[in-house]
Amino acid sequence: MADFTQRTLLNGPICRRKAFSNALGLGLSVEDMPRHDPEACDKQATVASMVFSDVVDINGHRSAMK
């Protein structure tokens, strides 16, 4: 992976949780599931904020993409 300089590796909390596979099987995110898994929701939010931190600021305003 280190040879692919166009990619950035994230130090994020990716793990195996049943909530992720259940949501994916229904075409939903863990936030959209009728029964929330709070830990899965937190992990999803953390990864999303890491991925989109340079695109959308905390108030939802778009910033210039790098």
mmJSON file of the N, C-alpha and C atoms, coordinates in Angstrom:
{"data_MODEL":{"atom_site":{
"group_PDB":["ATOM","ATOM","ATOM","ATOM","ATOM","ATOM","ATOM","ATOM","ATOM","ATOM","ATOM","ATOM","ATOM","ATOM","ATOM","ATOM","ATOM","ATOM","ATOM","ATOM","ATOM","ATOM","ATOM","ATOM","ATOM","ATOM","ATOM","ATOM","ATOM","ATOM","ATOM","ATOM","ATOM","ATOM","ATOM","ATOM","ATOM","ATOM","ATOM","ATOM","ATOM","ATOM","ATOM","ATOM","ATOM","ATOM","ATOM","ATOM","ATOM","ATOM","ATOM","ATOM","ATOM","ATOM","ATOM","ATOM","ATOM","ATOM","ATOM","ATOM","ATOM","ATOM","ATOM","ATOM","ATOM","ATOM","ATOM","ATOM","ATOM","ATOM","ATOM","ATOM","ATOM","ATOM","ATOM","ATOM","ATOM","ATOM","ATOM","ATOM","ATOM","ATOM","ATOM","ATOM","ATOM","ATOM","ATOM","ATOM","ATOM","ATOM","ATOM","ATOM","ATOM","ATOM","ATOM","ATOM","ATOM","ATOM","ATOM","ATOM","ATOM","ATOM","ATOM","ATOM","ATOM","ATOM","ATOM","ATOM","ATOM","ATOM","ATOM","ATOM","ATOM","ATOM","ATOM","ATOM","ATOM","ATOM","ATOM","ATOM","ATOM","ATOM","ATOM","ATOM","ATOM","ATOM","ATOM","ATOM","ATOM","ATOM","ATOM","ATOM","ATOM","ATOM","ATOM","ATOM","ATOM","ATOM","ATOM","ATOM","ATOM","ATOM","ATOM","ATOM","ATOM","ATOM","ATOM","ATOM","ATOM","ATOM","ATOM","ATOM","ATOM","ATOM","ATOM","ATOM","ATOM","ATOM","ATOM","ATOM","ATOM","ATOM","ATOM","ATOM","ATOM","ATOM","ATOM","ATOM","ATOM","ATOM","ATOM","ATOM","ATOM","ATOM","ATOM","ATOM","ATOM","ATOM","ATOM","ATOM","ATOM","ATOM","ATOM","ATOM","ATOM","ATOM","ATOM","ATOM","ATOM","ATOM","ATOM","ATOM","ATOM","ATOM","ATOM","ATOM","ATOM","ATOM"],
"id":[1,2,3,4,5,6,7,8,9,10,11,12,13,14,15,16,17,18,19,20,21,22,23,24,25,26,27,28,29,30,31,32,33,34,35,36,37,38,39,40,41,42,43,44,45,46,47,48,49,50,51,52,53,54,55,56,57,58,59,60,61,62,63,64,65,66,67,68,69,70,71,72,73,74,75,76,77,78,79,80,81,82,83,84,85,86,87,88,89,90,91,92,93,94,95,96,97,98,99,100,101,102,103,104,105,106,107,108,109,110,111,112,113,114,115,116,117,118,119,120,121,122,123,124,125,126,127,128,129,130,131,132,133,134,135,136,137,138,139,140,141,142,143,144,145,146,147,148,149,150,151,152,153,154,155,156,157,158,159,160,161,162,163,164,165,166,167,168,169,170,171,172,173,174,175,176,177,178,179,180,181,182,183,184,185,186,187,188,189,190,191,192,193,194,195,196,197,198],
"type_symbol":["N","C","C","N","C","C","N","C","C","N","C","C","N","C","C","N","C","C","N","C","C","N","C","C","N","C","C","N","C","C","N","C","C","N","C","C","N","C","C","N","C","C","N","C","C","N","C","C","N","C","C","N","C","C","N","C","C","N","C","C","N","C","C","N","C","C","N","C","C","N","C","C","N","C","C","N","C","C","N","C","C","N","C","C","N","C","C","N","C","C","N","C","C","N","C","C","N","C","C","N","C","C","N","C","C","N","C","C","N","C","C","N","C","C","N","C","C","N","C","C","N","C","C","N","C","C","N","C","C","N","C","C","N","C","C","N","C","C","N","C","C","N","C","C","N","C","C","N","C","C","N","C","C","N","C","C","N","C","C","N","C","C","N","C","C","N","C","C","N","C","C","N","C","C","N","C","C","N","C","C","N","C","C","N","C","C","N","C","C","N","C","C","N","C","C","N","C","C"],
"label_atom_id":["N","CA","C","N","CA","C","N","CA","C","N","CA","C","N","CA","C","N","CA","C","N","CA","C","N","CA","C","N","CA","C","N","CA","C","N","CA","C","N","CA","C","N","CA","C","N","CA","C","N","CA","C","N","CA","C","N","CA","C","N","CA","C","N","CA","C","N","CA","C","N","CA","C","N","CA","C","N","CA","C","N","CA","C","N","CA","C","N","CA","C","N","CA","C","N","CA","C","N","CA","C","N","CA","C","N","CA","C","N","CA","C","N","CA","C","N","CA","C","N","CA","C","N","CA","C","N","CA","C","N","CA","C","N","CA","C","N","CA","C","N","CA","C","N","CA","C","N","CA","C","N","CA","C","N","CA","C","N","CA","C","N","CA","C","N","CA","C","N","CA","C","N","CA","C","N","CA","C","N","CA","C","N","CA","C","N","CA","C","N","CA","C","N","CA","C","N","CA","C","N","CA","C","N","CA","C","N","CA","C","N","CA","C","N","CA","C","N","CA","C","N","CA","C","N","CA","C","N","CA","C"],
"label_alt_id":[null,null,null,null,null,null,null,null,null,null,null,null,null,null,null,null,null,null,null,null,null,null,null,null,null,null,null,null,null,null,null,null,null,null,null,null,null,null,null,null,null,null,null,null,null,null,null,null,null,null,null,null,null,null,null,null,null,null,null,null,null,null,null,null,null,null,null,null,null,null,null,null,null,null,null,null,null,null,null,null,null,null,null,null,null,null,null,null,null,null,null,null,null,null,null,null,null,null,null,null,null,null,null,null,null,null,null,null,null,null,null,null,null,null,null,null,null,null,null,null,null,null,null,null,null,null,null,null,null,null,null,null,null,null,null,null,null,null,null,null,null,null,null,null,null,null,null,null,null,null,null,null,null,null,null,null,null,null,null,null,null,null,null,null,null,null,null,null,null,null,null,null,null,null,null,null,null,null,null,null,null,null,null,null,null,null,null,null,null,null,null,null,null,null,null,null,null,null],
"label_comp_id":["MET","MET","MET","ALA","ALA","ALA","ASP","ASP","ASP","PHE","PHE","PHE","THR","THR","THR","GLN","GLN","GLN","ARG","ARG","ARG","THR","THR","THR","LEU","LEU","LEU","LEU","LEU","LEU","ASN","ASN","ASN","GLY","GLY","GLY","PRO","PRO","PRO","ILE","ILE","ILE","CYS","CYS","CYS","ARG","ARG","ARG","ARG","ARG","ARG","LYS","LYS","LYS","ALA","ALA","ALA","PHE","PHE","PHE","SER","SER","SER","ASN","ASN","ASN","ALA","ALA","ALA","LEU","LEU","LEU","GLY","GLY","GLY","LEU","LEU","LEU","GLY","GLY","GLY","LEU","LEU","LEU","SER","SER","SER","VAL","VAL","VAL","GLU","GLU","GLU","ASP","ASP","ASP","MET","MET","MET","PRO","PRO","PRO","ARG","ARG","ARG","HIS","HIS","HIS","ASP","ASP","ASP","PRO","PRO","PRO","GLU","GLU","GLU","ALA","ALA","ALA","CYS","CYS","CYS","ASP","ASP","ASP","LYS","LYS","LYS","GLN","GLN","GLN","ALA","ALA","ALA","THR","THR","THR","VAL","VAL","VAL","ALA","ALA","ALA","SER","SER","SER","MET","MET","MET","VAL","VAL","VAL","PHE","PHE","PHE","SER","SER","SER","ASP","ASP","ASP","VAL","VAL","VAL","VAL","VAL","VAL","ASP","ASP","ASP","ILE","ILE","ILE","ASN","ASN","ASN","GLY","GLY","GLY","HIS","HIS","HIS","ARG","ARG","ARG","SER","SER","SER","ALA","ALA","ALA","MET","MET","MET","LYS","LYS","LYS"],
"label_asym_id":["A","A","A","A","A","A","A","A","A","A","A","A","A","A","A","A","A","A","A","A","A","A","A","A","A","A","A","A","A","A","A","A","A","A","A","A","A","A","A","A","A","A","A","A","A","A","A","A","A","A","A","A","A","A","A","A","A","A","A","A","A","A","A","A","A","A","A","A","A","A","A","A","A","A","A","A","A","A","A","A","A","A","A","A","A","A","A","A","A","A","A","A","A","A","A","A","A","A","A","A","A","A","A","A","A","A","A","A","A","A","A","A","A","A","A","A","A","A","A","A","A","A","A","A","A","A","A","A","A","A","A","A","A","A","A","A","A","A","A","A","A","A","A","A","A","A","A","A","A","A","A","A","A","A","A","A","A","A","A","A","A","A","A","A","A","A","A","A","A","A","A","A","A","A","A","A","A","A","A","A","A","A","A","A","A","A","A","A","A","A","A","A","A","A","A","A","A","A"],
"label_entity_id":["1","1","1","1","1","1","1","1","1","1","1","1","1","1","1","1","1","1","1","1","1","1","1","1","1","1","1","1","1","1","1","1","1","1","1","1","1","1","1","1","1","1","1","1","1","1","1","1","1","1","1","1","1","1","1","1","1","1","1","1","1","1","1","1","1","1","1","1","1","1","1","1","1","1","1","1","1","1","1","1","1","1","1","1","1","1","1","1","1","1","1","1","1","1","1","1","1","1","1","1","1","1","1","1","1","1","1","1","1","1","1","1","1","1","1","1","1","1","1","1","1","1","1","1","1","1","1","1","1","1","1","1","1","1","1","1","1","1","1","1","1","1","1","1","1","1","1","1","1","1","1","1","1","1","1","1","1","1","1","1","1","1","1","1","1","1","1","1","1","1","1","1","1","1","1","1","1","1","1","1","1","1","1","1","1","1","1","1","1","1","1","1","1","1","1","1","1","1"],
"label_seq_id":[1,1,1,2,2,2,3,3,3,4,4,4,5,5,5,6,6,6,7,7,7,8,8,8,9,9,9,10,10,10,11,11,11,12,12,12,13,13,13,14,14,14,15,15,15,16,16,16,17,17,17,18,18,18,19,19,19,20,20,20,21,21,21,22,22,22,23,23,23,24,24,24,25,25,25,26,26,26,27,27,27,28,28,28,29,29,29,30,30,30,31,31,31,32,32,32,33,33,33,34,34,34,35,35,35,36,36,36,37,37,37,38,38,38,39,39,39,40,40,40,41,41,41,42,42,42,43,43,43,44,44,44,45,45,45,46,46,46,47,47,47,48,48,48,49,49,49,50,50,50,51,51,51,52,52,52,53,53,53,54,54,54,55,55,55,56,56,56,57,57,57,58,58,58,59,59,59,60,60,60,61,61,61,62,62,62,63,63,63,64,64,64,65,65,65,66,66,66],
"pdbx_PDB_ins_code":[null,null,null,null,null,null,null,null,null,null,null,null,null,null,null,null,null,null,null,null,null,null,null,null,null,null,null,null,null,null,null,null,null,null,null,null,null,null,null,null,null,null,null,null,null,null,null,null,null,null,null,null,null,null,null,null,null,null,null,null,null,null,null,null,null,null,null,null,null,null,null,null,null,null,null,null,null,null,null,null,null,null,null,null,null,null,null,null,null,null,null,null,null,null,null,null,null,null,null,null,null,null,null,null,null,null,null,null,null,null,null,null,null,null,null,null,null,null,null,null,null,null,null,null,null,null,null,null,null,null,null,null,null,null,null,null,null,null,null,null,null,null,null,null,null,null,null,null,null,null,null,null,null,null,null,null,null,null,null,null,null,null,null,null,null,null,null,null,null,null,null,null,null,null,null,null,null,null,null,null,null,null,null,null,null,null,null,null,null,null,null,null,null,null,null,null,null,null],
"Cartn_x":[0.819,0.0,0.861,2.017,2.875,3.354,3.365,3.806,2.789,1.558,0.52,0.466,1.303,1.422,0.187,-0.654,-1.871,-2.935,-2.717,-3.654,-3.117,-4.018,-3.64,-4.219,-3.377,-3.858,-4.406,-5.573,-6.194,-5.962,-5.722,-5.572,-6.939,-7.863,-9.237,-9.673,-10.778,-11.276,-12.118,-11.517,-12.25,-12.25,-13.419,-13.517,-14.725,-14.86,-15.984,-17.093,-18.228,-19.413,-20.592,-21.435,-22.609,-23.511,-23.556,-24.409,-24.049,-22.753,-22.342,-22.871,-22.738,-23.216,-24.741,-25.41,-26.875,-27.359,-26.735,-27.125,-26.831,-25.655,-25.272,-26.238,-26.642,-27.58,-28.923,-29.286,-30.545,-30.367,-29.124,-28.851,-28.91,-28.618,-28.686,-27.331,-27.209,-26.05,-26.463,-25.514,-25.866,-26.717,-26.587,-27.414,-28.882,-29.143,-30.503,-31.235,-30.542,-31.151,-32.18,-33.27,-34.284,-33.721,-32.84,-32.18,-30.729,-30.396,-29.04,-28.055,-26.863,-25.724,-24.848,-24.884,-24.159,-22.665,-22.031,-20.595,-20.34,-21.176,-21.034,-21.279,-22.256,-22.544,-21.356,-20.736,-19.561,-18.402,-18.177,-17.078,-17.322,-18.558,-18.896,-18.684,-19.094,-18.938,-17.462,-16.654,-15.224,-14.551,-14.836,-14.226,-14.718,-16.004,-16.543,-15.889,-15.684,-15.058,-13.603,-12.925,-11.542,-11.488,-12.41,-12.417,-12.824,-13.845,-14.394,-13.956,-12.95,-12.553,-12.092,-11.516,-11.051,-12.082,-13.268,-14.29,-15.434,-15.884,-17.006,-16.58,-16.764,-16.394,-17.502,-17.303,-18.221,-19.624,-19.748,-21.053,-21.711,-21.081,-21.655,-21.325,-20.42,-20.042,-18.94,-19.088,-18.08,-16.822,-15.688,-14.421,-13.769,-12.713,-12.01,-11.373,-11.58,-10.963,-9.505,-8.687,-7.23,-6.849],
"Cartn_y":[-1.201,0.0,1.262,1.184,2.363,2.815,1.918,2.27,3.116,3.16,3.937,5.331,6.222,7.553,8.421,8.075,8.854,8.528,7.564,7.164,7.593,7.904,8.24,7.174,6.582,5.595,6.3,5.876,6.469,5.592,6.211,5.493,5.518,4.766,4.81,3.519,3.588,2.445,1.483,0.876,-0.084,-1.416,-1.956,-3.235,-3.993,-5.189,-6.024,-5.884,-5.421,-5.32,-5.817,-6.579,-7.139,-6.032,-4.898,-3.786,-3.313,-3.336,-2.897,-3.835,-5.138,-6.081,-6.083,-5.947,-5.878,-4.66,-3.521,-2.29,-2.399,-2.888,-3.017,-3.933,-5.021,-5.95,-5.324,-4.284,-3.574,-2.304,-2.018,-0.806,0.454,0.318,1.442,1.67,2.788,2.995,2.577,2.447,2.05,3.121,4.37,5.455,5.302,4.69,4.557,3.317,2.453,1.214,1.511,0.74,0.94,0.773,-0.211,-0.403,0.036,1.164,1.72,0.94,0.766,0.263,1.493,2.061,3.319,3.244,2.119,2.005,2.006,1.317,1.306,2.704,3.403,4.774,5.69,5.553,6.363,6.059,4.776,4.397,4.918,4.824,5.325,6.833,7.556,9.011,9.407,8.666,8.96,8.79,7.688,7.444,8.476,8.788,9.789,11.145,11.531,12.83,12.845,11.7,11.626,11.718,11.065,11.044,12.398,13.017,14.241,15.507,15.441,16.602,17.781,17.537,18.648,19.076,18.451,18.789,19.577,19.166,19.816,20.19,21.45,21.853,21.475,21.751,21.307,21.911,23.042,23.676,23.253,22.318,21.834,22.675,23.643,24.477,23.789,23.803,23.191,24.056,23.402,24.104,23.697,24.38,24.053,22.686,21.857,20.537,20.666,19.86,19.912,18.984],
"Cartn_z":[0.0,0.0,0.0,0.617,0.695,-0.681,-1.667,-3.014,-3.77,-3.314,-3.97,-3.349,-3.841,-3.239,-3.439,-4.412,-4.615,-3.581,-2.748,-1.689,-0.33,0.567,1.937,2.858,3.676,4.628,5.854,6.307,7.484,8.695,9.81,11.06,11.756,11.207,11.698,12.36,13.067,13.832,12.995,11.973,11.162,11.904,12.086,12.783,12.267,12.716,12.337,13.354,12.886,13.743,12.944,13.581,12.927,12.376,13.057,12.622,11.216,10.857,9.527,8.449,8.652,7.64,7.562,8.7,8.688,7.9,8.147,7.453,5.962,5.623,4.223,3.479,4.117,3.496,3.182,3.906,3.677,2.849,2.46,1.697,2.539,3.839,4.765,5.414,6.111,6.973,8.383,9.277,10.64,11.316,10.882,11.427,11.038,9.889,9.368,9.876,10.588,11.069,12.157,12.195,13.237,14.655,14.836,16.141,16.0,16.598,16.494,17.355,16.801,17.559,17.8,19.014,19.265,18.938,19.212,18.932,17.423,16.67,15.212,14.641,15.174,14.721,14.995,16.155,16.488,15.548,15.266,14.367,12.961,12.485,11.159,11.092,12.115,12.144,12.177,12.906,12.989,11.64,10.971,9.662,8.649,8.649,7.719,7.941,9.193,9.456,8.997,9.086,8.609,7.085,6.407,4.944,4.373,4.974,4.407,5.13,5.976,6.77,5.926,4.756,3.928,2.891,2.891,1.909,2.545,3.717,4.384,5.802,6.152,7.51,8.488,9.738,10.791,10.646,9.972,9.769,8.467,7.75,6.509,5.295,5.419,4.283,3.488,2.192,1.331,1.297,1.4,1.283,-0.025,-0.4,-1.639,-1.507,-2.508,-2.491,-2.846,-2.221,-2.464,-3.578],
"occupancy":[1.0,1.0,1.0,1.0,1.0,1.0,1.0,1.0,1.0,1.0,1.0,1.0,1.0,1.0,1.0,1.0,1.0,1.0,1.0,1.0,1.0,1.0,1.0,1.0,1.0,1.0,1.0,1.0,1.0,1.0,1.0,1.0,1.0,1.0,1.0,1.0,1.0,1.0,1.0,1.0,1.0,1.0,1.0,1.0,1.0,1.0,1.0,1.0,1.0,1.0,1.0,1.0,1.0,1.0,1.0,1.0,1.0,1.0,1.0,1.0,1.0,1.0,1.0,1.0,1.0,1.0,1.0,1.0,1.0,1.0,1.0,1.0,1.0,1.0,1.0,1.0,1.0,1.0,1.0,1.0,1.0,1.0,1.0,1.0,1.0,1.0,1.0,1.0,1.0,1.0,1.0,1.0,1.0,1.0,1.0,1.0,1.0,1.0,1.0,1.0,1.0,1.0,1.0,1.0,1.0,1.0,1.0,1.0,1.0,1.0,1.0,1.0,1.0,1.0,1.0,1.0,1.0,1.0,1.0,1.0,1.0,1.0,1.0,1.0,1.0,1.0,1.0,1.0,1.0,1.0,1.0,1.0,1.0,1.0,1.0,1.0,1.0,1.0,1.0,1.0,1.0,1.0,1.0,1.0,1.0,1.0,1.0,1.0,1.0,1.0,1.0,1.0,1.0,1.0,1.0,1.0,1.0,1.0,1.0,1.0,1.0,1.0,1.0,1.0,1.0,1.0,1.0,1.0,1.0,1.0,1.0,1.0,1.0,1.0,1.0,1.0,1.0,1.0,1.0,1.0,1.0,1.0,1.0,1.0,1.0,1.0,1.0,1.0,1.0,1.0,1.0,1.0,1.0,1.0,1.0,1.0,1.0,1.0],
"B_iso_or_equiv":[0.0,0.0,0.0,0.0,0.0,0.0,0.0,0.0,0.0,0.0,0.0,0.0,0.0,0.0,0.0,0.0,0.0,0.0,0.0,0.0,0.0,0.0,0.0,0.0,0.0,0.0,0.0,0.0,0.0,0.0,0.0,0.0,0.0,0.0,0.0,0.0,0.0,0.0,0.0,0.0,0.0,0.0,0.0,0.0,0.0,0.0,0.0,0.0,0.0,0.0,0.0,0.0,0.0,0.0,0.0,0.0,0.0,0.0,0.0,0.0,0.0,0.0,0.0,0.0,0.0,0.0,0.0,0.0,0.0,0.0,0.0,0.0,0.0,0.0,0.0,0.0,0.0,0.0,0.0,0.0,0.0,0.0,0.0,0.0,0.0,0.0,0.0,0.0,0.0,0.0,0.0,0.0,0.0,0.0,0.0,0.0,0.0,0.0,0.0,0.0,0.0,0.0,0.0,0.0,0.0,0.0,0.0,0.0,0.0,0.0,0.0,0.0,0.0,0.0,0.0,0.0,0.0,0.0,0.0,0.0,0.0,0.0,0.0,0.0,0.0,0.0,0.0,0.0,0.0,0.0,0.0,0.0,0.0,0.0,0.0,0.0,0.0,0.0,0.0,0.0,0.0,0.0,0.0,0.0,0.0,0.0,0.0,0.0,0.0,0.0,0.0,0.0,0.0,0.0,0.0,0.0,0.0,0.0,0.0,0.0,0.0,0.0,0.0,0.0,0.0,0.0,0.0,0.0,0.0,0.0,0.0,0.0,0.0,0.0,0.0,0.0,0.0,0.0,0.0,0.0,0.0,0.0,0.0,0.0,0.0,0.0,0.0,0.0,0.0,0.0,0.0,0.0,0.0,0.0,0.0,0.0,0.0,0.0],
"pdbx_formal_charge":[null,null,null,null,null,null,null,null,null,null,null,null,null,null,null,null,null,null,null,null,null,null,null,null,null,null,null,null,null,null,null,null,null,null,null,null,null,null,null,null,null,null,null,null,null,null,null,null,null,null,null,null,null,null,null,null,null,null,null,null,null,null,null,null,null,null,null,null,null,null,null,null,null,null,null,null,null,null,null,null,null,null,null,null,null,null,null,null,null,null,null,null,null,null,null,null,null,null,null,null,null,null,null,null,null,null,null,null,null,null,null,null,null,null,null,null,null,null,null,null,null,null,null,null,null,null,null,null,null,null,null,null,null,null,null,null,null,null,null,null,null,null,null,null,null,null,null,null,null,null,null,null,null,null,null,null,null,null,null,null,null,null,null,null,null,null,null,null,null,null,null,null,null,null,null,null,null,null,null,null,null,null,null,null,null,null,null,null,null,null,null,null,null,null,null,null,null,null],
"auth_seq_id":[1,1,1,2,2,2,3,3,3,4,4,4,5,5,5,6,6,6,7,7,7,8,8,8,9,9,9,10,10,10,11,11,11,12,12,12,13,13,13,14,14,14,15,15,15,16,16,16,17,17,17,18,18,18,19,19,19,20,20,20,21,21,21,22,22,22,23,23,23,24,24,24,25,25,25,26,26,26,27,27,27,28,28,28,29,29,29,30,30,30,31,31,31,32,32,32,33,33,33,34,34,34,35,35,35,36,36,36,37,37,37,38,38,38,39,39,39,40,40,40,41,41,41,42,42,42,43,43,43,44,44,44,45,45,45,46,46,46,47,47,47,48,48,48,49,49,49,50,50,50,51,51,51,52,52,52,53,53,53,54,54,54,55,55,55,56,56,56,57,57,57,58,58,58,59,59,59,60,60,60,61,61,61,62,62,62,63,63,63,64,64,64,65,65,65,66,66,66],
"auth_comp_id":["MET","MET","MET","ALA","ALA","ALA","ASP","ASP","ASP","PHE","PHE","PHE","THR","THR","THR","GLN","GLN","GLN","ARG","ARG","ARG","THR","THR","THR","LEU","LEU","LEU","LEU","LEU","LEU","ASN","ASN","ASN","GLY","GLY","GLY","PRO","PRO","PRO","ILE","ILE","ILE","CYS","CYS","CYS","ARG","ARG","ARG","ARG","ARG","ARG","LYS","LYS","LYS","ALA","ALA","ALA","PHE","PHE","PHE","SER","SER","SER","ASN","ASN","ASN","ALA","ALA","ALA","LEU","LEU","LEU","GLY","GLY","GLY","LEU","LEU","LEU","GLY","GLY","GLY","LEU","LEU","LEU","SER","SER","SER","VAL","VAL","VAL","GLU","GLU","GLU","ASP","ASP","ASP","MET","MET","MET","PRO","PRO","PRO","ARG","ARG","ARG","HIS","HIS","HIS","ASP","ASP","ASP","PRO","PRO","PRO","GLU","GLU","GLU","ALA","ALA","ALA","CYS","CYS","CYS","ASP","ASP","ASP","LYS","LYS","LYS","GLN","GLN","GLN","ALA","ALA","ALA","THR","THR","THR","VAL","VAL","VAL","ALA","ALA","ALA","SER","SER","SER","MET","MET","MET","VAL","VAL","VAL","PHE","PHE","PHE","SER","SER","SER","ASP","ASP","ASP","VAL","VAL","VAL","VAL","VAL","VAL","ASP","ASP","ASP","ILE","ILE","ILE","ASN","ASN","ASN","GLY","GLY","GLY","HIS","HIS","HIS","ARG","ARG","ARG","SER","SER","SER","ALA","ALA","ALA","MET","MET","MET","LYS","LYS","LYS"],
"auth_asym_id":["A","A","A","A","A","A","A","A","A","A","A","A","A","A","A","A","A","A","A","A","A","A","A","A","A","A","A","A","A","A","A","A","A","A","A","A","A","A","A","A","A","A","A","A","A","A","A","A","A","A","A","A","A","A","A","A","A","A","A","A","A","A","A","A","A","A","A","A","A","A","A","A","A","A","A","A","A","A","A","A","A","A","A","A","A","A","A","A","A","A","A","A","A","A","A","A","A","A","A","A","A","A","A","A","A","A","A","A","A","A","A","A","A","A","A","A","A","A","A","A","A","A","A","A","A","A","A","A","A","A","A","A","A","A","A","A","A","A","A","A","A","A","A","A","A","A","A","A","A","A","A","A","A","A","A","A","A","A","A","A","A","A","A","A","A","A","A","A","A","A","A","A","A","A","A","A","A","A","A","A","A","A","A","A","A","A","A","A","A","A","A","A","A","A","A","A","A","A"],
"auth_atom_id":["N","CA","C","N","CA","C","N","CA","C","N","CA","C","N","CA","C","N","CA","C","N","CA","C","N","CA","C","N","CA","C","N","CA","C","N","CA","C","N","CA","C","N","CA","C","N","CA","C","N","CA","C","N","CA","C","N","CA","C","N","CA","C","N","CA","C","N","CA","C","N","CA","C","N","CA","C","N","CA","C","N","CA","C","N","CA","C","N","CA","C","N","CA","C","N","CA","C","N","CA","C","N","CA","C","N","CA","C","N","CA","C","N","CA","C","N","CA","C","N","CA","C","N","CA","C","N","CA","C","N","CA","C","N","CA","C","N","CA","C","N","CA","C","N","CA","C","N","CA","C","N","CA","C","N","CA","C","N","CA","C","N","CA","C","N","CA","C","N","CA","C","N","CA","C","N","CA","C","N","CA","C","N","CA","C","N","CA","C","N","CA","C","N","CA","C","N","CA","C","N","CA","C","N","CA","C","N","CA","C","N","CA","C","N","CA","C","N","CA","C","N","CA","C","N","CA","C","N","CA","C"],
"pdbx_PDB_model_num":[1,1,1,1,1,1,1,1,1,1,1,1,1,1,1,1,1,1,1,1,1,1,1,1,1,1,1,1,1,1,1,1,1,1,1,1,1,1,1,1,1,1,1,1,1,1,1,1,1,1,1,1,1,1,1,1,1,1,1,1,1,1,1,1,1,1,1,1,1,1,1,1,1,1,1,1,1,1,1,1,1,1,1,1,1,1,1,1,1,1,1,1,1,1,1,1,1,1,1,1,1,1,1,1,1,1,1,1,1,1,1,1,1,1,1,1,1,1,1,1,1,1,1,1,1,1,1,1,1,1,1,1,1,1,1,1,1,1,1,1,1,1,1,1,1,1,1,1,1,1,1,1,1,1,1,1,1,1,1,1,1,1,1,1,1,1,1,1,1,1,1,1,1,1,1,1,1,1,1,1,1,1,1,1,1,1,1,1,1,1,1,1,1,1,1,1,1,1]
}}}
